[in-house]
Each structure stands twice: as C-alpha cells, then as structure tokens.
C-alpha cells in the first residue's frame, strides 16, 4: 500500500478542498502535485477513484496553468 490511512484521509480532504476553490496560486503547487499523484494512484493502481475524471481534469488544468505562468515551479515529478 502506497498511502497509509492517515495519508489517504489527508490527501482526500486536500483534494476536496482544492475542488471547492475558485482559483489557485503558485503557493499551492506542491500540494496540488501531491493531490494529483494521489488521485492517479487511486485511479490507475487501485481502480478506486474518489473523484470524477472531470474533477481530476479541473485540478490538472489548474496546475498546468500555474506551471505555464511560472516555469520555475515545475517539479520533476509533476503530473503534467
């Protein structure tokens, strides 16, 4: 198991928090990357997604936009 129960709860809550936001800032990049990686794991490895494809795409698009505006923030392990 890649994520323990505490990490799963934290990342699921973080994902829901991000989905309820109207916008993101450059300060959100590390957490947004973590949330996306967590949701990729749930989807591709466990086959147990907790968000819809549309919701994932919203988060992914937000990260992509921030990275385009701030190329120095692109992480090596970014889902983009």
C-alpha positions as CSV (number, residue, x, y, z in Angstrom):
1,X,0.0,0.0,0.0
2,X,1.5,3.3,-1.1
3,X,-0.6,5.5,1.3
4,X,-1.5,4.7,4.9
5,X,-4.9,5.6,6.4
6,X,-3.8,9.0,7.7
7,X,-2.2,10.0,4.4
8,X,-5.3,8.8,2.5
9,X,-7.6,10.9,4.6
10,X,-5.3,14.0,4.4
11,X,-5.0,13.8,0.6
12,X,-8.6,13.0,0.1
13,X,-9.5,16.1,2.2
14,X,-6.9,18.2,0.4
15,X,-8.4,17.1,-3.0
16,X,-11.9,18.1,-1.9
17,X,-10.6,21.4,-0.6
18,X,-8.9,22.1,-3.9
19,X,-12.1,21.2,-5.8
20,X,-14.0,23.8,-3.7
21,X,-11.6,26.6,-4.5
22,X,-12.3,29.1,-7.3
23,X,-8.6,29.7,-8.0
24,X,-5.1,28.5,-7.1
25,X,-1.8,30.3,-6.6
26,X,1.8,29.4,-7.1
27,X,2.0,28.6,-3.4
28,X,-0.4,25.6,-4.0
29,X,1.9,23.8,-6.5
30,X,3.5,21.2,-4.1
31,X,0.1,20.3,-2.5
32,X,-1.7,20.2,-5.9
33,X,1.0,17.9,-7.3
34,X,0.6,15.6,-4.3
35,X,-3.2,15.6,-4.6
36,X,-3.0,14.7,-8.3
37,X,-0.5,12.0,-7.7
38,X,-2.7,10.5,-5.0
39,X,-5.7,10.5,-7.3
40,X,-3.7,9.0,-10.1
41,X,-2.7,6.2,-7.7
42,X,-6.3,5.7,-6.7
43,X,-7.4,5.6,-10.3
44,X,-4.7,3.6,-12.1
45,X,-3.3,1.3,-9.4
46,X,-6.2,0.7,-7.1
47,X,-9.0,1.2,-9.6
48,X,-10.9,3.1,-6.8
49,X,-11.1,6.7,-7.8
50,X,-12.6,9.1,-5.3
51,X,-13.2,11.9,-7.8
52,X,-14.6,12.0,-11.3
53,X,-12.4,12.3,-14.4
54,X,-13.9,15.8,-14.9
55,X,-12.8,16.9,-11.4
56,X,-9.3,15.4,-12.0
57,X,-9.1,17.4,-15.2
58,X,-10.0,20.6,-13.4
59,X,-7.2,20.1,-10.9
60,X,-4.8,19.1,-13.7
61,X,-5.7,22.1,-15.8
62,X,-5.2,24.4,-12.8
63,X,-1.7,23.0,-12.2
64,X,-0.8,23.2,-15.9
65,X,-1.9,26.9,-16.0
66,X,0.2,27.8,-12.9
67,X,3.2,25.9,-14.3
68,X,2.9,27.7,-17.6
69,X,2.8,31.1,-15.9
70,X,5.7,30.1,-13.5
71,X,8.0,27.7,-15.3
72,X,10.4,27.7,-12.4
73,X,7.8,25.9,-10.3
74,X,7.6,22.8,-12.5
75,X,8.6,19.8,-10.4
76,X,10.4,16.8,-11.8
77,X,7.6,14.6,-10.6
78,X,4.8,16.9,-11.8
79,X,1.8,15.0,-13.4
80,X,1.9,17.5,-16.3
